[in-house]
Amino acid sequence: MDTIKKQIFISAILLVGLLIGNQAKGQAIKILSFTGKAETINVLPDYDREVLTIATLKDTLHIEGCTKVDEAIALNKSFVKIVYQVRGGSGIHLRHMLILTSKNNKLCQSLHITSLFNEEYIDFNKKPVSSKPDKSSRYEVKVNFLNMDYHKMTASIYKEEKSKDRPQNDYNKESTITLTFDTIKNIFYSSNMDVSQHFTIFDPKTQQESKQYLMGTFPMIQLGSYSYYYIKGEWYEKGHNDDLSKYAYK
């Protein structure tokens, strides 16, 4: 058995095992790939281990810390949208959005972002302790296709902050940007960024950080205060301290 056939055989065995183990929770979504072939994307959450697996016959994507899949649907004939909750800290509700497609049974992460960050803070030093949040903030992103060829998408960003003690500082604002689809990389992006610096990069597969120097021009997305770089086939969220972290791994 040659190497390629062996890899496909092993992937098929693993996929069957995942489907059997998750048949009550899993979901199979059929799409038409950009090569014109019908393909199936399997969405397989394992809530006991807090792992979300997304698989085709030839490719598998893993997401750690997934506590619930809120939505897994075909956006159109070629794209799948998956919205899932991620374990956060106390008083934090965190949700990610993944839009993907497939080409030759290979998964392409067209977009992978934080779609909701909702935080409620109660000051337990106050007496009596309030039953309602002393402070709260909400950041939310929603996307929509802009035209029928699906090569452009709008992202609406909503930001809100409230304070019980200082309501005069409360605010909410909304903005919208347009994302363009790169037909070579199969990704949505807002611009290209020239990068030449060191980053601390977190790998969810190894659960380790490494210091790396990156130089080049990379597609990026700016959604409010959140920045994302597309580097070597992966989306990374850029932190405030020159750190990069990706949400999924193969």
Beta strands, then each sheet from edge to edge (+ up, - down):
strand 1: 27-32
strand 2: 38-46
strand 3: 51-55
strand 4: 60-64
strand 5: 66-74
strand 6: 80-86
strand 7: 92-103
strand 8: 106-121
strand 9: 135-145
strand 10: 152-163
strand 11: 171-182
strand 12: 187-189
strand 13: 191-203
strand 14: 208-223
strand 15: 226-231
strand 16: 234-238
strand 17: 243-245
sheet 1: 1+ 2- 3+ 4-
sheet 2: 5+ 6- 7+ 8- 9+ 10- 11+ 12-
sheet 3: 13+ 14- 15+ 16- 17+ 13+
end
